[in-house]
Amino acid sequence: MQARVEIHLKKGVTDPEGENVLKALKLLGFSNVSSVQSIKVFEIRLSGLTAARARSAVDEMCRKLLANPVIHDYRVEVRAGR
């Protein structure tokens, strides 16, 4: 199994990295860019688990380590590995 986890800031939480990238893009002449959001992506390979158990394990990883529930939301996608 392979899991893809996208972690992003909740609405209303300041994204300084995204704001700095937006400023830099505008300075480089990309005036049509109106916003930038930073997102962390983790690709996790799991073995010996069903899709349901893999999803459950990755959810637990997010709750315990990968995401801060106060400021982050996350999305998990599980699919058969290559």
C-alpha positions as CSV (number, residue, x, y, z in Angstrom):
1,M,0.0,0.0,0.0
2,Q,1.0,3.5,-0.6
3,A,-0.4,6.5,1.2
4,R,-0.2,10.2,0.2
5,V,-0.8,12.7,3.0
6,E,-1.3,16.4,2.4
7,I,-1.1,18.7,5.4
8,H,-2.2,22.3,5.2
9,L,-2.9,25.1,7.5
10,K,-6.5,25.6,8.7
11,K,-8.4,28.6,7.5
12,G,-7.5,31.7,9.5
13,V,-4.0,30.4,10.3
14,T,-1.2,32.7,8.9
15,D,1.0,31.1,6.3
16,P,4.3,33.0,6.4
17,E,6.0,30.7,3.9
18,G,3.1,31.2,1.4
19,E,3.2,34.9,1.9
20,N,6.9,35.1,1.4
21,V,6.7,33.1,-1.8
22,L,3.9,35.4,-3.1
23,K,6.0,38.5,-2.4
24,A,9.0,36.9,-4.2
25,L,6.8,35.9,-7.2
26,K,5.5,39.4,-7.5
27,L,9.0,40.9,-7.3
28,L,10.0,38.5,-10.1
29,G,7.2,40.0,-12.3
30,F,4.5,37.4,-11.8
31,S,1.8,40.1,-11.0
32,N,-1.1,37.8,-11.9
33,V,-0.5,35.5,-8.8
34,S,-3.0,36.4,-6.2
35,S,-2.2,33.9,-3.4
36,V,0.2,31.0,-2.5
37,Q,-0.4,28.3,0.1
38,S,2.3,26.0,1.4
39,I,1.4,22.4,1.8
40,K,3.5,19.5,3.1
41,V,3.2,16.2,1.3
42,F,4.3,12.8,2.6
43,E,4.4,9.7,0.5
44,I,4.4,6.7,2.9
45,R,4.8,3.0,1.8
46,L,3.2,0.4,4.0
47,S,3.4,-3.4,3.7
48,G,1.2,-6.2,5.0
49,L,-1.9,-4.1,5.5
50,T,-5.3,-3.9,3.9
51,A,-6.4,-0.5,2.5
52,A,-8.6,0.1,5.6
53,R,-5.8,-0.8,8.0
54,A,-3.3,1.3,6.1
55,R,-5.7,4.3,6.2
56,S,-6.2,3.8,9.9
57,A,-2.4,3.6,10.6
58,V,-1.7,6.7,8.5
59,D,-4.5,8.6,10.3
60,E,-2.9,7.7,13.6
61,M,0.5,8.8,12.2
62,C,-1.0,12.2,11.4
63,R,-2.6,12.6,14.8
64,K,0.5,11.6,16.7
65,L,3.3,13.2,14.6
66,L,2.7,14.5,11.1
67,A,0.0,17.2,11.8
68,N,-0.7,19.6,14.6
69,P,-4.4,19.4,15.1
70,V,-4.6,22.9,16.5
71,I,-3.3,24.5,13.2
72,H,-3.4,21.8,10.5
73,D,-5.9,19.9,8.5
74,Y,-4.8,16.8,6.5
75,R,-6.0,14.6,3.7
76,V,-5.1,10.9,3.3
77,E,-5.2,9.0,0.1
78,V,-4.4,5.3,0.1
79,R,-3.8,3.2,-3.0
80,A,-2.2,0.0,-4.0
81,G,1.6,0.3,-4.2
82,R,3.8,-0.2,-7.2
